[in-house]
Amino acid sequence: MSTVLFVYAKGGPPLGYALSRVAARSAVHLLALSTLPPTVAPVAEQLCASVLSPAETERDDLVSLIVTRAEAVGADAVVTFSEYAVVAVAEACAKLGLAGAGGRSALARDKRLMRRTWMQRGISQPRFRPVADEQELRDAAAALRLPVLLKSAWSAGSTAHQIIRSADEIPAAWHRAHAVMAESAELGYAELHVAGAGGNFLVEEIVPGTADGWFDQSGWGDYVSVEGVVADGEFRPVCLSGRMPTVAPFTERAGITPVPLPDDTQRRIVALARDAVDALGLENCGTHTEIKLGADGRMWVIETAARFGGAMTVPQIEEVFGLDLVGMLVDQLLGRPVVWPAQVLTSQEARGAAGSLVVLAVDAAGDAWADRRVWDFPAVRDAAPIGAGSRLSVVAENSLPDGAPVPVYDPAAGANTMAALCLLSAADPATVLDDFRSLVHALPKILPLVGAAEARS
């Protein structure tokens, strides 16, 4: 039986989901670089041949740690689904002579390198400048068209995003972005391999995105993501996911699979994603590429990653299209034959639709709730204004326990201030979107007030 070393860190699909799919394909040893979610720890002990949580002092040379552990367990493949461990695992696989994302994986992680590569290839993207200090930020803001977006080169989940509308806002934005990256590191949402990554930034123009002219139904966001894989150096698109509009500045609220766009439109989007992924020279890994939609059919690549989409993107694909992407990637890394889709899958091949909603303490317009509430999924489940045929569940390992106060939304912290992650299945994407819009409107009324439970008791 083959053996896989699973390198776990925060981010990516839920650990319980991914671990069960890896374990179904091989013996699995878990190298935990983040604390295991309490709901998953007992399952990990059952599914894994070993679970190792190295001390902080052992992580100074993460690549060597992964190589040593892989050799100790006799790993035939090493896999991670976390943005924060992608580069370390790719470098470890290269040293071990195992299939992996390859020596150019950093191009799909460091947004400065990513954007430079695309600029050299003439790939459509927002104008940008890397910035190393406040003066470089001032120079970049003067050279680009305001407003601009300051973002960390190594972040995920829209953390540390700062919109700058005038030169007067630069000092505060620069300070806040650094503070958020430090806070994210304390929470475990930070690059694990590259020293000083939290201090690397770039600034980019905010392109004029719009969903008008793309979707027949109102309420869709102005960007999509192309989910796929690179197999032996060849990009294999799987499907597209749609989005609800982001919460200011650009925090994702919901992803929905599949996306209700005409097939010819999807092919145009996939062609741009293919150019972007091909330019990075990846070898064997999942991919997640975000495309901004504009007026008159314009598009821009925002970023791509050498891993599958996070949150519930991968489980949604399995539910809708019947593809176990985690298991298929494991087979690919082990050198087994894998039948990837011959072309991008659309609504015609879908069995219904599925979406994941990030619970944030803001309404549909992005305004803060009037009152503090506590997370209580049973209350949401019992009163959720969703369609009769829709099914709503909560992803426990990505959610606060029932009774915990919903965090106040912090625009700079992005997804760090989420309360929960919910999964909804329905007959079609339009129903998922309508249900999510109704749920966003109802949540501040359904959830109990902070202090209400104590008052009742």
C-alpha positions as CSV (number, residue, x, y, z in Angstrom):
1,M,0.0,0.0,0.0
2,S,1.2,3.5,-0.8
3,T,2.1,6.0,1.9
4,V,1.3,9.7,1.9
5,L,2.6,12.4,4.2
6,F,-0.1,15.0,4.7
7,V,1.3,18.3,5.8
8,Y,-1.5,20.2,7.6
9,A,-1.7,23.9,8.2
10,K,-4.6,26.3,8.4
11,G,-6.5,27.1,5.2
12,G,-7.7,24.9,2.3
13,P,-10.7,22.5,2.4
14,P,-11.8,21.4,5.9
15,L,-9.2,19.0,7.4
16,G,-11.7,16.3,8.2
17,Y,-12.9,16.2,4.6
18,A,-9.5,16.2,3.0
19,L,-8.0,13.7,5.5
20,S,-10.8,11.1,4.8
21,R,-10.2,11.4,1.1
22,V,-6.4,10.9,1.4
23,A,-6.8,8.0,3.8
24,A,-9.1,6.3,1.3
25,R,-6.3,6.2,-1.2
26,S,-3.3,5.3,0.9
27,A,-1.8,5.0,4.4
28,V,-1.5,8.5,5.7
29,H,0.8,10.1,8.2
30,L,-0.1,13.6,9.4
31,L,2.4,16.3,10.0
32,A,0.4,19.0,11.9
33,L,1.9,22.5,11.6
34,S,-1.2,24.0,13.1
35,T,-3.3,22.8,16.0
36,L,-5.8,20.3,14.9
37,P,-9.5,21.4,15.1
38,P,-11.1,19.8,18.2
39,T,-13.8,18.3,16.1
40,V,-11.2,16.6,13.9
41,A,-8.5,15.5,16.3
42,P,-10.2,12.2,17.3
43,V,-10.9,11.4,13.6
44,A,-7.2,12.0,12.7
45,E,-6.1,9.5,15.3
46,Q,-8.3,6.9,13.7
47,L,-7.5,7.6,10.1
48,C,-3.7,8.2,10.4
49,A,-0.9,5.8,10.9
50,S,0.8,8.6,12.9
51,V,0.1,12.2,13.9
52,L,3.1,14.4,14.6
53,S,2.9,18.0,15.9
54,P,6.5,19.3,15.9
55,A,7.7,21.8,18.4
56,E,8.3,25.4,17.3
57,T,12.1,24.9,17.4
58,E,11.8,22.1,14.9
59,R,10.1,24.4,12.3
60,D,13.0,26.7,11.7
61,D,13.9,24.7,8.6
62,L,10.5,23.6,7.5
63,V,11.7,21.9,4.3
64,S,14.2,19.8,6.2
65,L,11.5,18.9,8.7
66,I,9.2,17.7,5.9
67,V,12.0,15.8,4.2
68,T,13.0,14.1,7.4
69,R,9.5,13.1,8.3
70,A,8.7,11.8,4.8
71,E,11.8,9.7,4.8
72,A,11.0,8.3,8.3
73,V,7.5,7.2,7.2
74,G,8.6,6.0,3.8
75,A,6.3,8.5,2.0
76,D,5.6,7.9,-1.7
77,A,4.0,11.3,-1.9
78,V,3.7,14.5,0.2
79,V,0.6,16.6,0.0
80,T,-0.7,19.9,1.5
81,F,-3.9,21.9,0.8
82,S,-2.8,25.0,2.8
83,E,-1.6,28.2,1.1
84,Y,0.9,28.7,3.9
85,A,2.7,25.4,3.3
86,V,2.6,25.2,-0.5
87,V,6.2,26.4,-1.1
88,A,7.8,24.3,1.7
89,V,6.1,21.1,0.5
90,A,7.0,21.8,-3.2
91,E,10.7,22.3,-2.2
92,A,10.6,19.2,0.0
93,C,9.1,17.1,-2.8
94,A,11.9,18.3,-5.2
95,K,14.6,17.2,-2.6
96,L,12.8,13.8,-2.2
97,G,12.4,13.3,-5.9
98,L,8.6,13.1,-5.5
99,A,6.0,14.7,-7.7
100,G,4.9,18.1,-6.5
101,A,4.1,21.7,-7.6
102,G,7.7,22.1,-8.8
103,G,10.6,24.6,-8.4
104,R,8.5,27.5,-9.6
105,S,5.8,27.2,-6.9
106,A,6.8,30.5,-5.3
107,L,5.4,32.2,-8.4
108,A,2.0,31.0,-7.4
109,R,2.5,32.2,-3.9
110,D,4.4,35.5,-3.9
111,K,2.0,38.0,-5.6
112,R,4.9,40.2,-6.6
113,L,6.6,37.4,-8.6
114,M,3.2,36.3,-9.9
115,R,2.4,39.7,-11.3
116,R,5.8,40.3,-12.8
117,T,5.6,36.9,-14.6
118,W,2.2,37.8,-16.0
119,M,3.4,41.3,-17.0
120,Q,6.2,39.8,-19.0
121,R,3.7,37.6,-20.8
122,G,1.3,40.4,-21.5
123,I,-1.5,38.8,-19.5
124,S,-4.4,41.0,-18.6
125,Q,-4.2,42.1,-15.0
126,P,-4.5,45.3,-12.9
127,R,-1.5,47.7,-13.0
128,F,0.7,47.2,-9.9
129,R,3.9,48.0,-8.1
130,P,5.7,46.1,-5.4
131,V,6.3,48.2,-2.3
132,A,8.9,47.6,0.5
133,D,8.3,50.7,2.6
134,E,6.1,53.7,3.1
135,Q,8.0,55.9,0.6
136,E,7.7,53.2,-2.1
137,L,4.0,53.1,-1.3
138,R,3.8,56.9,-1.8
139,D,5.7,56.6,-5.1
140,A,3.5,53.8,-6.3
141,A,0.3,55.6,-5.4
142,A,1.5,58.6,-7.3
143,A,2.2,56.5,-10.4
144,L,-1.0,54.5,-10.4
145,R,-4.6,55.6,-10.7
146,L,-6.3,56.2,-7.4
147,P,-8.0,54.5,-5.6
148,V,-5.4,51.7,-5.2
149,L,-5.4,48.5,-3.1
150,L,-2.5,47.7,-0.8
151,K,-2.2,44.0,-0.1
152,S,0.2,41.6,1.4
153,A,2.3,39.6,-1.1
154,W,1.8,36.4,0.9
155,S,-1.6,36.7,2.5
156,A,-4.8,34.7,1.9
157,G,-8.5,35.3,2.7
158,S,-8.3,39.0,1.9
159,T,-6.4,39.8,5.0
160,A,-4.5,43.1,5.3
161,H,-6.2,44.7,2.3
162,Q,-6.3,48.5,2.5
163,I,-8.0,50.8,0.0
164,I,-6.1,54.1,-0.4
165,R,-8.1,56.9,-1.9
166,S,-5.7,59.8,-1.3
167,A,-2.0,60.3,-0.2
168,D,-3.2,61.4,3.2
169,E,-4.4,57.8,3.9
170,I,-1.0,56.2,3.2
171,P,0.6,56.3,6.7
172,A,-2.4,54.8,8.4
173,A,-2.9,52.1,5.7
174,W,0.7,51.1,5.8
175,H,0.7,50.8,9.6
176,R,-2.7,48.9,9.7
177,A,-1.6,46.4,7.0
178,H,1.5,45.5,8.9
179,A,-0.5,45.2,12.2
180,V,-3.0,42.9,10.6
181,M,-0.3,40.6,9.2
182,A,1.2,40.3,12.7
183,E,-2.2,39.5,14.1
184,S,-2.8,36.9,11.4
185,A,0.5,35.3,12.2
186,E,-0.6,34.9,15.8
187,L,-3.8,33.2,14.6
188,G,-1.8,30.8,12.4
189,Y,-2.7,32.4,9.1
190,A,0.8,33.2,7.8
191,E,3.4,31.9,5.4
192,L,5.3,29.1,7.2
193,H,8.5,28.9,5.1
194,V,9.6,32.3,3.9
195,A,11.1,34.4,6.6
196,G,9.9,38.0,6.7
197,A,7.0,37.3,4.3
198,G,4.6,39.2,6.4
199,G,6.4,42.4,5.5
200,N,6.2,42.0,1.7
201,F,3.5,44.1,0.0
202,L,2.3,45.3,-3.4
203,V,-0.2,47.9,-4.4
204,E,-2.5,47.7,-7.4
205,E,-5.1,49.7,-9.3
206,I,-8.7,48.8,-8.6
207,V,-10.1,47.7,-11.9
208,P,-13.8,48.6,-12.7
209,G,-15.4,45.3,-12.2
210,T,-19.1,44.6,-13.0
211,A,-21.4,41.7,-13.1
212,D,-23.7,43.5,-15.5
213,G,-23.8,41.9,-18.9
214,W,-22.4,38.6,-17.6
215,F,-25.2,37.2,-15.5
216,D,-29.0,37.1,-16.2
217,Q,-29.7,37.2,-12.4
218,S,-28.9,40.1,-10.2
219,G,-26.9,39.6,-7.0
220,W,-23.8,37.9,-8.4
221,G,-20.4,39.3,-7.7
222,D,-18.1,40.7,-10.4
223,Y,-15.5,37.9,-10.3
224,V,-15.3,34.1,-10.7
225,S,-12.8,31.5,-10.0
226,V,-11.5,28.7,-12.2
227,E,-10.9,25.5,-10.3
228,G,-8.5,23.1,-11.8
229,V,-5.2,21.1,-11.5
230,V,-1.9,20.9,-13.2
231,A,-1.1,17.3,-14.1
232,D,2.4,16.6,-15.4
233,G,2.7,20.3,-16.4
234,E,-0.6,20.5,-18.2
235,F,-3.4,22.7,-16.9
236,R,-6.6,20.8,-16.6
237,P,-9.6,23.1,-15.8
238,V,-12.4,21.4,-13.9
239,C,-15.2,24.0,-13.4
240,L,-16.0,27.6,-12.5
241,S,-17.4,28.9,-9.3
242,G,-19.4,32.1,-8.9
243,R,-19.4,34.6,-6.1
244,M,-21.6,37.0,-4.2
245,P,-20.3,40.5,-4.1
246,T,-17.4,41.0,-1.7
247,V,-17.7,42.9,1.6
248,A,-15.5,46.0,1.6
249,P,-12.7,46.1,0.9
250,F,-12.6,42.7,-0.8
251,T,-13.6,40.0,1.7
252,E,-15.3,37.0,0.1
253,R,-18.8,36.3,1.4
254,A,-19.9,33.2,-0.6
255,G,-18.8,30.9,-3.4
256,I,-21.3,28.9,-5.5
257,T,-20.7,25.9,-7.8
258,P,-21.4,25.8,-10.7
259,V,-21.5,29.3,-12.2
260,P,-24.5,30.1,-14.4
261,L,-22.7,31.5,-17.4
262,P,-23.0,30.5,-21.1
263,D,-20.6,27.8,-22.2
264,D,-18.8,30.2,-24.7
265,T,-18.3,32.7,-21.9
266,Q,-16.9,30.1,-19.7
267,R,-14.5,29.0,-22.4
268,R,-13.2,32.6,-22.7
269,I,-12.6,32.8,-19.0
270,V,-10.9,29.4,-19.0
271,A,-8.6,30.6,-21.8
272,L,-7.4,33.5,-19.7
273,A,-6.9,31.3,-16.7
274,R,-4.9,28.8,-18.8
275,D,-2.6,31.6,-19.9
276,A,-2.1,32.7,-16.3
277,V,-1.4,29.2,-15.0
278,D,0.8,28.1,-17.9
279,A,3.0,31.2,-17.3
280,L,3.9,30.0,-13.8
281,G,5.4,26.7,-14.9
282,L,3.8,24.5,-12.3
283,E,4.1,20.7,-12.4
284,N,1.6,18.7,-10.2
285,C,-0.8,20.5,-8.0
286,G,-4.3,21.9,-7.6
287,T,-5.1,25.4,-8.9
288,H,-7.5,28.2,-8.0
289,T,-7.5,31.2,-10.3
290,E,-9.6,34.3,-9.7
291,I,-10.8,36.4,-12.7
292,K,-12.3,39.9,-12.4
293,L,-15.2,40.6,-14.8
294,G,-15.6,44.0,-16.4
295,A,-17.8,45.9,-18.9
296,D,-17.9,44.9,-22.6
297,G,-16.4,41.4,-21.9
298,R,-13.1,42.7,-20.3
299,M,-11.4,40.4,-17.8
300,W,-8.4,40.6,-15.5
301,V,-6.5,37.9,-13.7
302,I,-6.4,38.8,-10.0
303,E,-4.3,35.9,-8.7
304,T,-3.8,32.1,-8.8
305,A,-2.6,29.5,-6.4
306,A,-0.8,26.2,-6.5
307,R,-3.6,24.5,-4.4
308,F,-7.3,23.9,-4.6
309,G,-9.7,26.6,-3.6
310,G,-10.3,27.0,0.1
311,A,-13.5,26.9,2.3
312,M,-15.9,24.4,0.8
313,T,-14.9,24.8,-2.9
314,V,-13.7,21.2,-3.2
315,P,-16.6,19.6,-1.3
316,Q,-19.0,21.6,-3.5
317,I,-17.3,20.2,-6.6
318,E,-17.7,16.6,-5.3
319,E,-21.3,17.2,-4.5
320,V,-22.2,18.8,-7.8
321,F,-20.0,16.9,-10.2
322,G,-19.1,13.8,-8.4
323,L,-15.3,14.4,-8.5
324,D,-13.2,13.7,-5.5
325,L,-10.4,16.2,-6.4
326,V,-8.4,15.4,-3.2
327,G,-8.3,11.7,-4.0
328,M,-7.6,12.3,-7.7
329,L,-4.6,14.6,-6.8
330,V,-3.3,12.0,-4.4
331,D,-3.5,9.4,-7.2
332,Q,-1.7,11.9,-9.6
333,L,1.1,12.4,-7.1
334,L,1.5,8.6,-6.6
335,G,1.8,8.1,-10.3
336,R,-1.5,6.3,-10.7
337,P,-3.7,6.9,-13.8
338,V,-6.2,9.7,-13.3
339,V,-9.0,10.6,-15.7
340,W,-9.3,14.4,-15.5
341,P,-12.2,16.1,-17.2
342,A,-11.6,16.5,-20.9
343,Q,-13.0,20.0,-20.8
344,V,-14.4,22.4,-18.2
345,L,-17.6,21.1,-16.5
346,T,-20.7,23.3,-16.6
347,S,-24.3,23.3,-15.4
348,Q,-25.1,20.7,-18.1
349,E,-23.1,18.1,-16.2
350,A,-24.0,19.3,-12.7
351,R,-26.3,17.5,-10.2
352,G,-27.8,20.6,-8.6
353,A,-25.7,23.3,-7.0
354,A,-23.9,24.0,-3.8
355,G,-22.5,27.0,-2.1
356,S,-20.6,28.1,1.0
357,L,-21.4,31.2,3.0
358,V,-19.0,33.0,5.3
359,V,-20.9,34.5,8.3
360,L,-19.8,38.0,8.9
361,A,-21.4,40.6,11.1
362,V,-22.4,42.9,8.2
363,D,-25.6,43.2,6.1
364,A,-25.9,42.9,2.3
365,A,-24.6,46.5,1.9
366,G,-21.6,45.8,4.1
367,D,-22.9,47.8,7.0
368,A,-22.3,46.5,10.6
369,W,-25.1,44.8,12.4
370,A,-27.0,47.1,14.8
371,D,-26.5,44.7,17.7
372,R,-24.0,42.2,18.9
373,R,-25.2,38.6,18.3
374,V,-24.0,35.1,19.3
375,W,-23.5,32.3,16.8
376,D,-26.2,29.6,17.2
377,F,-26.6,27.2,14.3
378,P,-29.7,25.4,15.6
379,A,-31.4,28.8,15.6
380,V,-30.3,29.5,12.1
381,R,-31.3,26.0,10.9
382,D,-34.7,26.2,12.4
383,A,-35.6,29.7,11.1
384,A,-33.5,30.0,7.9
385,P,-35.6,31.6,5.1
386,I,-34.4,29.1,2.4
387,G,-36.2,27.2,-0.3
388,A,-38.2,24.1,0.6
389,G,-35.8,21.8,-1.3
390,S,-32.6,23.5,0.0
391,R,-30.4,21.9,2.6
392,L,-28.3,24.0,5.1
393,S,-25.5,22.7,7.3
394,V,-22.6,24.2,9.2
395,V,-18.9,23.3,8.8
396,A,-18.1,22.8,12.5
397,E,-14.3,22.9,12.2
398,N,-14.5,26.3,10.5
399,S,-17.0,27.8,12.8
400,L,-17.3,29.2,16.3
401,P,-19.0,27.0,18.9
402,D,-22.7,27.8,19.5
403,G,-23.0,30.5,22.0
404,A,-19.8,32.4,21.0
405,P,-20.2,36.1,20.2
406,V,-20.0,36.9,16.5
407,P,-16.9,39.0,16.0
408,V,-17.2,42.6,14.9
409,Y,-16.3,42.8,11.3
410,D,-12.9,44.3,10.7
411,P,-12.4,45.3,7.0
412,A,-8.6,45.0,7.3
413,A,-8.7,41.6,8.9
414,G,-11.1,40.1,6.3
415,A,-12.0,36.5,6.9
416,N,-10.2,36.5,10.3
417,T,-13.4,38.0,11.7
418,M,-15.8,35.3,10.4
419,A,-18.1,33.6,12.8
420,A,-19.0,30.5,10.8
421,L,-19.0,28.7,7.5
422,C,-22.2,27.3,6.2
423,L,-22.9,24.9,3.3
424,L,-26.1,25.0,1.3
425,S,-27.3,22.6,-1.4
426,A,-30.1,23.4,-3.8
427,A,-31.5,22.6,-7.2
428,D,-29.6,25.2,-9.1
429,P,-27.1,28.1,-8.7
430,A,-29.9,30.7,-8.8
431,T,-31.6,29.1,-5.8
432,V,-28.4,29.0,-3.8
433,L,-27.8,32.7,-4.5
434,D,-31.4,33.6,-3.5
435,D,-31.2,31.5,-0.3
436,F,-27.9,33.2,0.6
437,R,-29.2,36.7,0.1
438,S,-32.2,35.8,2.3
439,L,-30.0,34.3,4.9
440,V,-27.6,37.4,5.0
441,H,-30.7,39.6,5.5
442,A,-32.1,37.3,8.3
443,L,-29.1,36.4,10.3
444,P,-29.0,39.6,12.6
445,K,-32.6,38.8,13.4
446,I,-32.4,35.1,13.8
447,L,-29.2,34.9,16.0
448,P,-29.7,35.6,19.7
449,L,-28.5,38.9,21.2
450,V,-25.3,38.8,23.2
451,G,-26.4,38.3,26.8
452,A,-29.8,36.9,25.9
453,A,-28.9,33.4,26.8
454,E,-27.6,34.4,30.2
455,A,-30.7,36.5,30.8
456,R,-32.9,33.5,30.0
457,S,-31.0,31.3,32.4
